[in-house]
Amino acid sequence: MRTELVTTLKRQATELLADLERDREPILITQHGLPSAYLVDVESFDAMQRRMKLLEGIARGERAVEEGRTLTHEQAKDRLKRWLK
């Protein structure tokens, strides 16, 4: 992953954005030698957001199973029928 100074971002924002669009490689922005932000292209960011939602849903399902909040197949079918009406 590429790392750039915040001053580079200030001075060369257009070029950095063009690089992002072309390479689809995130850029780590540092300020005073410390990580400050990541620049990512829109398509990659949207894909990460979709993955996060999916993983959060899986985690909720795992918690439900651990807590015993489950349904039989028939109960689930009945609920889906009501929900889809």
N, C-alpha and C positions, 0 to 999 in steps of 0.2 A: 504494500500500500504506500502510496505517495504521501509525503508530509510537506506542508508549506507553512511559512510564517504568516501571521495575520497581516503583516505589512504587504506581503506578496498578494494576498487577497484584495487588499485595498487598492493596490496599484495595478493589478492585472486580472481583475474580476472577469472581464470578458474572455480573456484567454483561458482562464481556469474553467469557466463554464463550457467553453468549446471543447476543452480536453475531456470534461465529464461526459458531454454528449457523445463524443467520438469513442472514448475508451471504456466508459461505464465502470471506471475504477474509482472508488471513494477516495477522497482527499482529506487527510487529517490536518486540521488547522491548529497551529500552536500559538500560544501567547505567553511571552516571558518564559519560553522553554517548556511550558506545560500544555498538554492536550486541552483544547478549548472547544472544538466542534468538528463535526464531519460534514463534508459536502458530498452529497450523493445525487445522482440523476433521478428525475421524477419517476421513471419506469421502475428502477430498482427500489426506490422508497415505497412505491405502491405495492410491489411484490412482497416486500418485507412486512408491510401492514397486513396484507392478506394472510401471510404465513402466521403472523402473531395472533390474529383472530382465530385461526384454525387451532393453533396450539393452546390458546386460552380455552377454547371449547373442549378440547381433549382433557385439559386439566380439570375443568368443571365436572366433566363426566367421571373422571377417576375419583374425584372427591365424593361424588354422589354414590359411587359404588362402595367406597370405603365407609361411608356413613349409612349404608344400607338403604339408600333412597333409589330403589330400582323397581321396575315393573315386569310383570310377565309379558310374554309376547302378545297375548290376547288383550291385556290392559293397554299396552302401547298402541295396538291397532285401534282399539276403541277411542282412545284419546286423539289419535291422528284423524280418525273419521270425523270426530266432532270439530277438530281444529280446521280441517280442510273444507268444511261446509260453508 
